[in-house]
């Protein structure tokens, strides 16, 4: 009988923890939906755009270098 009571107590405690976590998560997510900007969106987008500009500048540099080297080879 003690095992049954312990099992039920553990089950009730687990369900309570899950319900509390669900309610906390729902409360924290209130007002946030898919596609909506949050507090970090602008910072993340700015960082990604800066990285994109660096990669584009590097790609342009290596393209210009490749074209210059090809011209030098063609002149020989």
Buried (B, 14 or more C-beta within 10 A) or exposed (E): EEEEEEEEEEEEEEEEEEEEEEEEEEEEEEEEEEEEEEEEEEEEEEEEEEEEEEEEEEEEEEEEEEEEEEEEEEEE
